[in-house]
């Protein structure tokens, strides 16, 4: 079977590798000049344990499996990885009930997590401030771009092809084949590709690419910029692994945290604010079309109405290094604005329903011979090898 894969992020490459290794003829197309240019190459590099996700969801099931398969893949292929564990810390007594709920959810998902007191927490992180913590042993750090390079090698070694600078414009299923149209950045004119099946891993453009193929995505992608700092060396030496706050259930993101990086240094963040372009990694990146697209979606207004207070805090923290540092100092006292060094931002492709609820699980849409990945937020990188298995299974059903 000849299969077209749209998108050379980690999910597209993992799916392509799985198909190519079973003998399918695979073509991967990517509009950028290299792989992993968006969400995959701009995240915090964490191998998540499966702690946060609703029991029974795809996130929980595939995330927990990915916490095992992703480090194993990295070690097999010489990619930097370290299973360093993390602490989720309650900084005062009001957070203890939420921490306990998180511990129970982790247990339901089969995660190796246990409640510990402040003294034991400081055995792991001597400078942490907490009244209790959840110790999660299976969380790790990894080089996801290195994983993508290894997956790309698997695709090519199995006879597959990866082409860059090709923008996908749409496709339609015609009887026993899929006809797709691509724009080549290197030459004028539109290229037509005919395949037996297609998988679209469009990330920040996933809903638009689905519409271009005649599907109703069921949600709108709304971009949220994740703003990061790195800690200056003097402050970074005070963080030994990963330190997370207890998540606020009123807000869909985890809150700023401290993450040791696999190649050295410590990431701080991300702060989460609405991006003014789907690929808007800088504050000055503005796409009027993307802004209009987001503002025309009723779900964004309904989300904002329900989350105006935490949203306002995110915006204020985005504009103030002092407020950003203050949030980090709740976890490790003494971190100040002078300890923060700006780092590249990421943009999260969040699928948002019309009623303002966020799609909280991985979401696929299908039509004959086509599979579209509409929503793949964290822990999608961790779970990418497992998501690829799921996609291939769904694709086989669509071509039966």
C-alpha positions as CSV (number, residue, x, y, z in Angstrom):
1,X,0.0,0.0,0.0
2,X,1.3,3.5,-0.9
3,X,0.6,5.9,1.9
4,X,1.0,9.7,2.0
5,X,1.9,11.2,5.4
6,X,1.4,14.9,5.8
7,X,3.6,16.4,8.5
8,X,7.1,15.6,9.7
9,X,6.6,16.1,13.4
10,X,7.0,13.3,15.8
11,X,3.6,11.7,15.2
12,X,3.8,11.9,11.4
13,X,7.3,10.4,11.5
14,X,6.4,7.7,14.0
15,X,3.4,6.7,11.8
16,X,5.5,6.7,8.7
17,X,8.2,4.6,10.3
18,X,5.7,2.0,11.4
19,X,4.1,1.8,8.0
20,X,7.4,1.7,6.2
21,X,8.8,-1.0,8.4
22,X,5.8,-3.3,7.7
23,X,6.4,-2.9,4.0
24,X,4.2,-0.1,2.9
25,X,5.5,2.5,0.3
26,X,5.6,5.7,2.3
27,X,5.9,9.3,1.2
28,X,6.2,12.0,4.0
29,X,5.7,15.6,2.9
30,X,6.5,18.6,5.1
31,X,6.0,22.3,4.3
32,X,9.0,23.4,6.3
33,X,12.7,22.9,5.3
34,X,13.4,20.4,8.0
35,X,11.6,18.1,10.4
36,X,10.2,18.9,13.9
37,X,10.0,22.6,13.3
38,X,6.8,23.3,15.4
39,X,5.4,21.6,18.4
40,X,7.8,18.7,18.5
41,X,10.9,20.8,18.3
42,X,9.7,23.5,20.7
43,X,8.4,21.6,23.8
44,X,10.1,21.1,27.1
45,X,11.5,17.7,26.3
46,X,9.7,15.8,29.0
47,X,8.7,12.1,29.0
48,X,5.4,12.3,30.8
49,X,4.2,9.5,33.1
50,X,0.5,9.5,32.4
51,X,-0.3,11.1,35.7
52,X,-2.8,13.8,34.8
53,X,-5.1,12.2,32.4
54,X,-8.7,10.9,32.8
55,X,-8.6,7.1,33.5
56,X,-9.6,5.2,30.4
57,X,-8.9,8.0,28.0
58,X,-6.5,7.6,25.1
59,X,-4.2,10.1,26.8
60,X,-4.0,7.9,29.9
61,X,-3.6,4.6,28.1
62,X,-1.2,5.7,25.4
63,X,0.6,8.1,27.6
64,X,1.4,5.4,30.2
65,X,2.5,3.0,27.5
66,X,4.6,5.8,25.9
67,X,6.4,6.4,29.2
68,X,7.8,2.9,28.7
69,X,8.3,2.7,25.0
70,X,9.7,6.2,24.3
71,X,12.8,5.9,26.7
72,X,13.4,2.3,25.4
73,X,13.4,3.6,21.8
74,X,15.7,6.5,22.7
75,X,18.2,4.1,24.3
76,X,18.1,1.7,21.4
77,X,18.9,4.5,19.0
78,X,21.4,6.4,21.0
79,X,19.1,9.4,21.7
80,X,19.8,11.3,24.9
81,X,17.3,10.4,27.6
82,X,17.2,10.3,31.4
83,X,14.5,9.0,33.7
84,X,15.1,11.5,36.5
85,X,11.6,11.5,38.1
86,X,9.7,14.6,39.2
87,X,8.0,16.3,42.2
88,X,4.5,17.8,42.1
89,X,4.5,20.0,45.1
90,X,1.8,21.4,47.3
91,X,3.1,24.7,48.6
92,X,0.4,25.2,51.2
93,X,-2.4,23.2,52.9
94,X,-5.1,24.4,50.5
95,X,-3.5,22.4,47.7
96,X,-3.4,19.1,49.5
97,X,-6.8,17.9,48.4
98,X,-6.0,18.5,44.8
99,X,-2.6,16.7,45.2
100,X,-4.4,13.7,46.7
101,X,-6.8,13.6,43.8
102,X,-3.8,13.7,41.4
103,X,-2.2,10.8,43.4
104,X,-5.4,8.7,43.0
105,X,-5.6,9.4,39.3
106,X,-2.0,8.4,38.9
107,X,-2.8,5.1,40.7
108,X,-5.7,4.5,38.4
109,X,-3.5,5.0,35.4
110,X,-0.8,2.6,36.7
111,X,1.7,5.4,37.3
112,X,4.6,4.9,39.8
113,X,3.7,7.8,42.1
114,X,3.6,8.2,45.9
115,X,2.8,10.9,48.4
116,X,5.8,12.1,50.5
117,X,6.4,14.7,53.1
118,X,8.5,17.9,52.9
119,X,11.6,16.3,54.4
120,X,11.7,13.5,51.8
121,X,10.9,16.0,49.1
122,X,14.0,17.9,50.0
123,X,16.0,14.7,49.7
124,X,15.2,15.0,46.0
125,X,15.1,18.8,45.7
126,X,17.0,20.4,48.6
127,X,15.7,23.9,47.8
128,X,12.0,23.1,47.2
129,X,9.3,24.7,49.3
130,X,6.3,22.4,50.0
131,X,4.1,20.9,52.7
132,X,3.8,17.7,50.7
133,X,4.7,16.3,47.3
134,X,3.9,13.6,44.9
135,X,7.0,11.8,43.7
136,X,6.7,10.4,40.2
137,X,9.6,8.1,39.3
138,X,8.8,7.3,35.7
139,X,8.9,11.0,34.4
140,X,12.0,11.7,32.3
141,X,13.7,14.1,30.0
142,X,14.6,13.4,26.3
143,X,15.8,14.9,23.1
144,X,12.7,14.7,20.9
145,X,14.4,16.2,17.9
146,X,16.9,13.3,18.2
147,X,14.0,10.9,18.3
148,X,12.6,12.4,15.1
149,X,16.0,12.0,13.4
150,X,16.0,8.3,14.4
151,X,12.5,7.9,13.1
152,X,13.4,9.6,9.8
153,X,16.3,7.2,9.4
154,X,13.9,4.3,9.9
155,X,11.6,5.6,7.2
156,X,14.4,6.0,4.7
157,X,16.1,2.7,5.6
158,X,12.8,0.9,5.0
159,X,12.5,2.5,1.5
160,X,10.3,5.5,2.4
161,X,10.8,9.0,1.2
162,X,10.7,12.4,3.1
163,X,10.3,15.5,1.0
164,X,10.5,19.0,2.5
165,X,9.2,22.3,1.2
166,X,5.9,20.8,0.0
167,X,2.7,22.4,1.4
168,X,-0.4,20.2,1.4
169,X,-3.4,22.0,-0.1
170,X,-6.1,19.3,0.0
171,X,-7.2,15.9,-1.1
172,X,-10.2,13.8,-2.0
173,X,-10.9,10.1,-1.9
174,X,-11.7,8.6,-5.3
175,X,-12.8,5.0,-5.2
176,X,-9.7,3.0,-4.1
177,X,-7.3,5.9,-4.0
178,X,-6.6,9.3,-2.6
179,X,-5.7,12.3,-4.9
180,X,-3.7,15.0,-3.1
181,X,-2.4,18.4,-4.1
182,X,0.8,19.9,-3.0
183,X,2.6,23.3,-3.6
184,X,6.3,23.1,-4.0
185,X,8.2,26.0,-2.5
186,X,11.1,25.5,-4.9
187,X,9.1,25.6,-8.1
188,X,5.9,27.2,-9.3
189,X,2.8,25.1,-9.9
190,X,0.8,22.5,-8.1
191,X,1.9,18.9,-7.8
192,X,-0.6,16.0,-7.7
193,X,0.1,12.8,-5.8
194,X,-2.1,9.7,-6.0
195,X,-1.8,7.2,-3.2
196,X,-3.8,4.3,-1.7
197,X,-4.3,6.1,1.7
198,X,-3.3,9.2,3.6
199,X,-2.6,10.3,7.2
200,X,-2.6,14.0,8.0
201,X,-0.7,15.1,11.1
202,X,-1.2,18.9,10.6
203,X,-0.6,20.1,14.1
204,X,-1.3,23.9,14.2
205,X,-3.1,23.6,10.8
206,X,-4.9,20.3,11.5
207,X,-8.5,21.6,11.3
208,X,-7.9,23.6,8.2
209,X,-6.3,20.6,6.4
210,X,-9.2,18.4,7.4
211,X,-11.7,21.0,5.9
212,X,-9.5,21.0,2.7
213,X,-10.3,17.3,2.5
214,X,-14.0,17.7,3.0
215,X,-14.1,16.7,6.7
216,X,-15.8,18.4,9.6
217,X,-13.0,18.5,12.2
218,X,-15.5,18.9,15.1
219,X,-13.3,21.6,16.7
220,X,-11.3,24.7,15.9
221,X,-7.5,24.9,16.5
222,X,-6.8,27.9,18.8
223,X,-3.1,28.7,19.3
224,X,-1.6,29.3,22.7
225,X,1.9,30.5,23.0
226,X,4.0,28.8,25.6
227,X,6.6,31.3,26.9
228,X,9.8,29.9,28.4
229,X,12.9,31.1,30.2
230,X,16.0,29.3,31.1
231,X,17.5,29.7,34.5
232,X,20.9,31.4,34.8
233,X,23.6,28.9,36.0
234,X,23.6,30.0,39.6
235,X,19.8,29.4,39.9
236,X,19.8,26.3,37.7
237,X,22.2,24.6,40.2
238,X,19.3,24.6,42.7
239,X,17.1,22.4,40.6
240,X,18.0,18.7,40.4
241,X,15.2,17.3,38.3
242,X,11.6,18.4,37.5
243,X,9.4,20.5,39.9
244,X,5.8,21.1,39.1
245,X,3.0,22.9,40.9
246,X,-0.3,21.3,41.7
247,X,-2.5,22.0,38.6
248,X,-5.4,24.4,39.0
249,X,-8.5,22.5,37.7
250,X,-10.1,25.8,36.6
251,X,-7.4,26.3,34.0
252,X,-6.5,23.8,31.2
253,X,-2.7,24.2,31.5
254,X,-0.3,22.9,34.2
255,X,1.2,26.2,35.3
256,X,4.8,27.2,35.1
257,X,7.3,24.6,36.3
258,X,11.0,23.9,36.4
259,X,12.4,21.3,34.0
260,X,15.9,20.0,33.9
261,X,16.9,19.6,30.3
262,X,18.6,16.5,28.9
263,X,21.5,18.5,27.4
264,X,22.0,20.7,30.4
265,X,20.3,23.7,32.0
266,X,16.9,24.2,33.4
267,X,13.7,25.3,31.5
268,X,11.2,27.6,33.4
269,X,7.7,27.8,32.1
270,X,5.6,27.7,30.0
271,X,3.4,30.6,30.6
272,X,0.3,30.2,28.3
273,X,-1.2,33.1,26.4
274,X,-3.3,33.4,23.2
275,X,-1.0,33.6,20.2
276,X,-1.8,36.1,17.5
277,X,-0.7,33.7,14.8
278,X,-0.9,29.9,14.6
279,X,2.8,29.9,14.2
280,X,3.4,33.0,16.2
281,X,6.4,32.2,18.4
282,X,7.2,35.9,19.1
283,X,4.9,38.5,20.5
284,X,5.3,40.6,17.3
285,X,4.1,37.7,15.1
286,X,0.6,38.6,14.0
287,X,-1.5,37.1,11.4
288,X,-4.7,39.0,10.8
289,X,-6.3,36.0,9.2
290,X,-5.4,33.8,12.2
291,X,-6.7,36.4,14.7
292,X,-10.0,36.7,12.8
293,X,-10.3,33.0,12.7
294,X,-9.8,32.6,16.4
295,X,-12.1,35.6,17.3
296,X,-14.9,34.3,15.0
297,X,-15.0,31.0,17.0
298,X,-17.7,31.2,19.7
299,X,-15.8,28.6,21.8
300,X,-12.9,31.1,22.4
301,X,-15.2,33.7,23.9
302,X,-16.9,31.0,26.0
303,X,-13.6,29.7,27.2
304,X,-12.5,33.3,28.1
305,X,-15.6,34.0,30.0
306,X,-15.1,30.9,32.2
307,X,-11.4,31.5,32.7
308,X,-11.0,35.2,32.7
309,X,-9.2,35.4,36.1
310,X,-6.5,32.8,35.5
311,X,-6.2,34.0,31.9
312,X,-5.6,37.6,33.1
313,X,-2.9,36.2,35.4
314,X,-1.2,34.5,32.4
315,X,-1.2,37.7,30.4
316,X,0.2,39.8,33.4
317,X,2.9,37.2,33.9
318,X,3.7,37.3,30.2
319,X,4.4,41.0,30.5
320,X,6.4,40.9,33.7
321,X,9.6,38.9,34.4
322,X,9.1,39.7,38.1
323,X,5.7,38.0,38.1
324,X,7.1,35.1,36.2
325,X,9.9,34.7,38.8
326,X,7.4,35.1,41.6
327,X,5.5,32.0,40.4
328,X,8.7,30.0,40.2
329,X,9.8,31.2,43.7
330,X,6.7,29.5,45.1
331,X,8.4,26.3,44.2
332,X,12.0,27.2,44.8
333,X,12.3,30.3,47.0
334,X,14.8,32.9,46.0
335,X,14.4,32.7,42.2
336,X,14.2,36.3,41.0
337,X,13.9,38.1,37.7
338,X,17.7,38.4,37.3
339,X,17.8,34.6,37.2
340,X,15.6,34.4,34.0
341,X,17.2,34.2,30.5
342,X,14.7,34.4,27.6
343,X,14.3,31.1,25.7
344,X,12.4,30.2,22.5
345,X,8.7,29.9,22.8
346,X,6.4,27.1,21.6
347,X,2.8,27.2,20.4
348,X,0.3,24.7,21.5
349,X,-2.4,23.7,18.9
350,X,-5.4,23.4,21.2
351,X,-8.6,22.0,19.7
352,X,-11.5,24.0,21.1
353,X,-15.2,23.0,20.7
354,X,-18.0,25.5,19.9
355,X,-19.2,25.4,23.5
356,X,-15.9,26.6,24.8
357,X,-14.7,23.2,26.2
358,X,-11.2,22.1,25.2
359,X,-10.9,18.7,23.5
360,X,-9.1,16.9,26.4
361,X,-8.1,13.8,24.6
362,X,-6.3,12.8,21.4
363,X,-8.8,13.2,18.5
364,X,-8.8,11.6,15.1
365,X,-11.2,12.1,12.2
366,X,-11.6,9.7,9.4
367,X,-13.1,9.2,6.0
368,X,-12.4,6.4,3.5
369,X,-8.7,5.9,3.1
370,X,-7.9,9.0,5.2
371,X,-7.0,9.6,8.9
372,X,-6.6,13.1,10.3
373,X,-5.0,13.8,13.6
374,X,-7.0,16.8,14.8
375,X,-5.9,17.1,18.4
376,X,-2.6,15.8,19.8
377,X,-1.6,17.9,22.8
378,X,0.8,16.8,25.6
379,X,1.6,13.9,26.2
380,X,1.6,13.3,22.4
381,X,5.4,13.4,22.0
382,X,5.8,10.9,24.9
383,X,3.0,8.7,23.4
384,X,3.9,9.2,19.7
385,X,5.0,5.6,19.1
386,X,1.8,4.3,20.7
387,X,-0.3,6.9,18.8
388,X,1.3,5.7,15.6
389,X,0.1,2.1,16.4
390,X,-3.4,3.5,16.9
391,X,-3.3,5.5,13.7
392,X,-2.2,2.5,11.7
393,X,-5.0,0.4,13.1
394,X,-7.5,3.1,12.3
395,X,-6.0,3.5,8.8
396,X,-6.3,-0.2,8.1
397,X,-10.0,-0.1,9.0
398,X,-10.5,2.9,6.7
399,X,-9.0,1.0,3.8
400,X,-10.7,-2.4,4.4
